[in-house]
Amino acid sequence: MFIADSLGLDFINSIATPVDTPVDWIADGDGLVRWLAQANLVPSDVLDELKARAAPGEFDSVAGQARDLREWFRGFVRKHMGRSLTPRALKELEPLNRLLESDQAFSRIVAHRHDDHDGFALERTRRWRSAETLLLPIGEAMAKVVCEESFSDIKACEGPACTLMFADHTRARARRWCSMAVCGNRAKQAAHRSRIKDREA
């Protein structure tokens, strides 16, 4: 369910009710690994290496931390969406800053081929010391929502049972649905049925 036009909001949407029944894509450690791979937040070789050396239950425990982080961030976004963030919100972001401060990221020079020429590039990476470091790219995605998105443009889908959120990047800021194929279609069908009922009355 990558429909939000923002990975940090897609993380919030990793639990959703797309068709009547709630689905949690990070209900366990395997789900977290699949979500991170689909989001392209962690290289697949890093995921394989961490899984190979993880203690039993370690990934499930990190998935639990990810779910707690998700629910905290959902509360923050819901509280502030629809209007611009003010500097007063900084204090509320302390849990996210604590996570980001634990990072061991660094830059290094790597060989790089560009336009058929060999050269070098500066690559940003991190030390993936434990399964818990998988929370760091999630934290960065959430921080990008805070720093790069206008909270005035963050919306919740208008579908009656839908729980998905998105950043409205349309020109007129008129997006109403998580997806026209799902909730938009349902709304059209409901409006059509209502018009028929009104004509028959």
Secondary structure as UniProt FT lines:
FT   HELIX           7..12
FT   TURN            13..14
FT   STRAND          15..16
FT   TURN            18..19
FT   STRAND          23..24
FT   TURN            25..26
FT   HELIX           29..38
FT   TURN            39..40
FT   HELIX           44..53
FT   TURN            56..57
FT   HELIX           58..80
FT   TURN            81..82
FT   HELIX           87..93
FT   HELIX           94..101
FT   STRAND          105..114
FT   TURN            115..116
FT   STRAND          117..126
FT   HELIX           131..134
FT   HELIX           135..148
FT   HELIX           151..153
FT   STRAND          154..156
FT   TURN            160..161
FT   STRAND          165..167
FT   TURN            171..172
FT   HELIX           180..184
FT   HELIX           185..200
//
